[in-house]
Amino acid sequence: MDQFLPAIPLKGARVIVIGDGEAARAKLRLFAGAPCELVWRPAVKLVAPPEFDEETGAHILPGRFVPPGAFQRAKFVFIALEDEARATHLAARARRGGALVNVVDNLALCDFYTPALVDRGSVTIALSTGGAAPVLVRDIRSALEGVIAPGVGLLASTANRLRDQVREALPTLDARRRFWETALRGEAVARADAGDALGTALALSRALTGFRDGKPPPGQVFLVGAGPGDPELLTLKAVRVLRDADVIVHDRLVPEAILQRARRDARRIDVGKRRGQHSVPQEQIAGILIEEARKGLRVVRLKGGDSFIFGRGGEEAEAVRAAGITVEVVPGISAALACAASAQIPLTHRDAAQAVTFVTGQPKKDGPELDYQSLASARHTLVVYMGVATAPELSAKLIAAGRAAETPVAIIENGSLPEERAVSGTLGGLAALITAHAITGPAVIVIGEVVARAPDMAAGLARQALLEDAA
Ligand SMILES: C[S@@+](CC[C@H](N)C(=O)[O-])C[C@H]1O[C@@H](n2cnc3c(N)ncnc32)[C@H](O)[C@@H]1O
């Protein structure tokens, strides 16, 4: 460890910023809203200085002269001056006054470096490379900003206010640790993320009463869309919810790289389905969700793509709600969107398609047939899920209903994954295209003039046209 980042309380502390320009402003902004006394000493003498800086609330004391005693009670002094001799002199004075000094752009004169901060009120994360690679630090900070829940500060300050009550109710250290482990991952998290201070406090109090009386807090079910497979396509919220889960009930299409985003001690239940063979029947999946949530656990039902697009998420949500358990739905990037993006096929285009429809290639047995007449209308993109096995029938029926046999089509297999493949042809040649390329993985079929707008699809279309001419 090259540096140590201590956490210094700011309550009542005096923080002084000396200098002008953006560097001084940046330091002032850092402390705006903090419970400290913020003083700004701009070197430029203003004609009629305001008493307080509007943006940061800093108390302004303008002028070059820094009187004796100016650094008394100061905890941090930031100096942002061009004049190095003067900066050195003031730094020495501030240090003698007992302050820690940071001189902007002069590492040798610094008692401490300014870390990059992820600021969530009571929760602060500081990052530093000691000035070696600030860009790297900024990138890490952005990544952290994304995964740290927005309500974590509110959660921490509310928990802090409850601390004495918890100590009284739960005398042993072990009981308190177990309580916080469940309470700070429970209902209060969602309340805090929503900025609901009262709701957060009530949720934590309820959790305490329940824990003391031996009743687990109510569990929750999260229907989370895992996207098409590339972990980078998970939403920030999905990552967060996954990380907090106690149990993960997942499909076969969810890759290990995504499951690894969960806590190592989270229990995984694989209810993977393959085409035509459901390893765990649907009613049983809902039963598992309910049973686990009733134990007071945070249950994540993780599905490929989006749960509400050909994912039977609606049925699961209904069953869980009917059991009196709260459901939250976290959307995911559906295969249609991911595959179209990857192959650069615009699903709508003002000159080629005014509508897009997601269609299943495997409608419910004994259910209504697809309405081929409306699906066959021109200037309309179709994205077919689970359509590889039924593609010959689909293309024949669409053509019979009036869609031109020359309509461009693309098949994108394993979209967003390293083994992704995209091939193109025409609606009339769809079945032959699938056979020729031995498409077996999960794939979507895009049907419509938009396919011809994609740069890499043109070659496939030209080849197919040649084959059809030759035949
Ligand atoms: C049961 S559906 C689930 C769809 C999922 N809920 C979604 O929103 O993407 C399974 C079908 O989604 C499509 N699919 C899922 N992941 C895919 C991928 N990575 N690439 C291409 N198609 C995919 C395939 O058509 C597959 O047969």
The ligand as an SDF file (V2000), in Angstrom:
LIG
                    3D

 27 29  0  0  0  0  0  0  0  0999 V2000
  -37.7240  -18.1000  -24.5110 C   0  0  0  0  0  0  0  0  0  0  0  0
  -37.1680  -16.8670  -25.5940 S   0  0  0  0  0  0  0  0  0  0  0  0
  -36.5820  -15.7190  -24.4540 C   0  0  0  0  0  0  0  0  0  0  0  0
  -36.4500  -14.3410  -25.0050 C   0  0  0  0  0  0  0  0  0  0  0  0
  -35.9090  -13.3830  -24.0090 C   0  0  0  0  0  0  0  0  0  0  0  0
  -36.8270  -13.1730  -22.9500 N   0  0  0  0  0  0  0  0  0  0  0  0
  -35.5220  -12.0400  -24.6360 C   0  0  0  0  0  0  0  0  0  0  0  0
  -36.1440  -11.0200  -24.3030 O   0  0  0  0  0  0  0  0  0  0  0  0
  -34.5910  -12.0180  -25.4230 O   0  0  0  0  0  0  0  0  0  0  0  0
  -35.7240  -17.5900  -26.2460 C   0  0  0  0  0  0  0  0  0  0  0  0
  -35.4190  -17.0800  -27.6190 C   0  0  0  0  0  0  0  0  0  0  0  0
  -34.8480  -15.7930  -27.5570 O   0  0  0  0  0  0  0  0  0  0  0  0
  -33.9260  -15.6380  -28.6220 C   0  0  0  0  0  0  0  0  0  0  0  0
  -32.5960  -15.3970  -28.0380 N   0  0  0  0  0  0  0  0  0  0  0  0
  -32.2560  -15.3620  -26.7720 C   0  0  0  0  0  0  0  0  0  0  0  0
  -30.9590  -15.0410  -26.6190 N   0  0  0  0  0  0  0  0  0  0  0  0
  -30.4650  -14.8780  -27.8420 C   0  0  0  0  0  0  0  0  0  0  0  0
  -29.2030  -14.5390  -28.3730 C   0  0  0  0  0  0  0  0  0  0  0  0
  -28.1510  -14.2920  -27.5630 N   0  0  0  0  0  0  0  0  0  0  0  0
  -29.0520  -14.4240  -29.7050 N   0  0  0  0  0  0  0  0  0  0  0  0
  -30.0900  -14.6460  -30.5360 C   0  0  0  0  0  0  0  0  0  0  0  0
  -31.3210  -14.9770  -30.0900 N   0  0  0  0  0  0  0  0  0  0  0  0
  -31.5120  -15.0950  -28.7710 C   0  0  0  0  0  0  0  0  0  0  0  0
  -33.9660  -16.9230  -29.4210 C   0  0  0  0  0  0  0  0  0  0  0  0
  -34.9350  -16.7650  -30.4300 O   0  0  0  0  0  0  0  0  0  0  0  0
  -34.4160  -17.9010  -28.3870 C   0  0  0  0  0  0  0  0  0  0  0  0
  -34.9970  -19.0410  -28.9840 O   0  0  0  0  0  0  0  0  0  0  0  0
  1  2  1  0
  2  3  1  0
  2 10  1  0
  3  4  1  0
  4  5  1  0
  5  6  1  0
  5  7  1  0
  7  8  2  0
  7  9  1  0
 10 11  1  0
 11 12  1  0
 11 26  1  0
 12 13  1  0
 13 14  1  0
 13 24  1  0
 14 15  1  0
 14 23  1  0
 15 16  2  0
 16 17  1  0
 17 18  1  0
 17 23  2  0
 18 19  1  0
 18 20  2  0
 20 21  1  0
 21 22  2  0
 22 23  1  0
 24 25  1  0
 24 26  1  0
 26 27  1  0
M  CHG  2   2   1   9  -1
M  END
$$$$
